[in-house]
Amino acid sequence: MRRVTTTPELSEAGDRLVAAFGDFITSLVDYLEKPTNPPTSADVTAASPAAAFPADASNKWLTALEAAKHARRNHITVLKALGSGELHGHQNRRGGRWQVKRNAVDAWIEHSDGAKACGCRDITDRRHRSDNSPNRRA
């Protein structure tokens, strides 16, 4: 069996390491044994989810990909639903990126009115004017 010899410097470094580790364990035990004060009603109110998030955080704008993740559907399915009008969404120009409110995605999943869930007012699409429109070209 081979015998390992140590130098005084190595032995001293090991002793310092053991002492430092012992100090760390002692301070950790002291920290864990400190009594904690029970939360007050003000702490509970400040920690409530309603206080942590703004009122409209649950109805933020989502991209089509984020809406697909939220609905747990494929993003192509979401894009088709947006294009057909089944899912209520907004584009800043034709062929542009879709923006969807989270509540509209939830309404689409529940098969209810997405425009009401989005908070949009009822507007008619300019591309689909009635036949008696004054701006109709003959």
C-alpha positions in Angstrom: 0.0 0.0 0.0 1.3 3.4 -1.0 1.7 6.0 1.7 0.8 9.6 0.9 2.9 12.2 2.4 1.7 15.8 3.0 3.5 19.0 3.3 2.9 21.4 6.1 1.4 24.0 3.6 -1.1 21.5 2.3 -2.1 20.4 5.8 -2.6 24.1 6.8 -4.7 24.8 3.7 -6.9 21.7 4.5 -7.3 22.9 8.1 -8.4 26.4 6.9 -10.9 24.8 4.5 -12.4 22.7 7.2 -12.7 25.7 9.5 -14.3 27.8 6.8 -16.8 25.1 6.0 -17.6 24.7 9.7 -18.3 28.5 10.0 -20.5 28.3 6.9 -22.6 25.4 8.4 -22.9 27.2 11.7 -24.2 30.4 10.1 -26.6 28.4 7.9 -28.0 26.6 11.0 -28.4 30.0 12.8 -30.2 31.5 9.8 -32.6 28.5 9.5 -33.4 28.5 13.2 -34.4 32.2 13.3 -38.0 32.6 14.2 -40.1 34.1 11.4 -42.9 36.5 12.0 -46.3 35.4 10.6 -47.5 37.5 7.7 -49.8 40.4 8.4 -52.9 41.2 6.4 -50.9 44.0 4.7 -48.3 41.5 3.6 -51.0 39.2 2.2 -52.7 42.0 0.3 -49.4 43.1 -1.2 -48.6 39.5 -2.2 -52.0 38.8 -3.8 -52.0 38.1 -7.6 -54.2 41.1 -8.3 -51.7 43.4 -6.7 -48.8 41.8 -8.6 -50.3 42.2 -12.0 -52.0 45.2 -13.7 -55.7 44.8 -14.4 -55.1 44.3 -18.2 -52.2 41.9 -18.0 -54.5 39.0 -18.5 -55.7 40.5 -21.8 -52.4 41.4 -23.4 -51.7 41.3 -27.1 -50.3 38.0 -28.4 -48.7 37.1 -31.7 -50.1 34.2 -33.7 -47.4 31.9 -32.4 -48.0 33.0 -28.8 -51.8 32.5 -29.3 -51.1 29.0 -30.6 -49.1 28.2 -27.5 -51.8 29.6 -25.3 -54.5 27.6 -27.1 -52.3 24.5 -27.4 -52.9 24.4 -31.1 -50.7 24.4 -34.1 -49.8 27.9 -35.3 -51.1 27.1 -38.8 -54.5 26.3 -37.3 -54.5 29.7 -35.5 -53.5 31.5 -38.8 -56.3 29.8 -40.7 -58.8 30.7 -38.0 -57.6 34.3 -38.1 -57.8 34.4 -41.9 -61.3 33.0 -41.9 -62.5 35.2 -39.1 -63.2 32.3 -36.8 -60.6 33.8 -34.4 -60.9 37.5 -33.8 -57.6 39.3 -34.4 -56.0 42.5 -35.8 -53.6 43.4 -38.6 -52.1 46.8 -39.2 -52.2 46.2 -42.9 -53.3 43.4 -45.2 -50.9 40.5 -45.1 -49.3 42.0 -41.9 -48.5 40.3 -38.6 -51.6 39.2 -36.7 -52.1 40.5 -33.1 -54.7 38.7 -30.9 -56.0 39.5 -27.4 -55.6 36.7 -25.0 -59.3 36.9 -24.1 -60.2 36.5 -27.8 -58.1 33.3 -27.9 -60.0 32.0 -24.8 -63.3 32.9 -26.4 -62.3 31.0 -29.6 -61.5 27.9 -27.5 -64.9 28.2 -25.8 -66.7 28.9 -29.1 -68.0 32.3 -28.0 -67.8 35.9 -29.5 -64.1 36.9 -29.8 -64.8 40.5 -30.7 -66.7 41.1 -27.4 -63.9 39.3 -25.5 -61.3 41.5 -27.2 -63.2 44.7 -26.3 -63.6 45.9 -29.9 -66.6 48.0 -30.9 -68.7 46.7 -33.8 -67.3 48.0 -37.1 -68.0 47.0 -40.6 -65.2 45.9 -42.9 -64.4 48.5 -45.5 -63.8 45.9 -48.1 -67.3 44.5 -47.8 -69.5 47.5 -48.3 -73.2 47.0 -49.1 -74.4 47.4 -52.7 -76.2 50.7 -51.9 -73.0 52.4 -50.6 -72.5 55.9 -52.0 -68.8 55.2 -52.7 -69.6 52.2 -54.8 -68.0 52.3 -58.2 -70.1 51.1 -61.1 
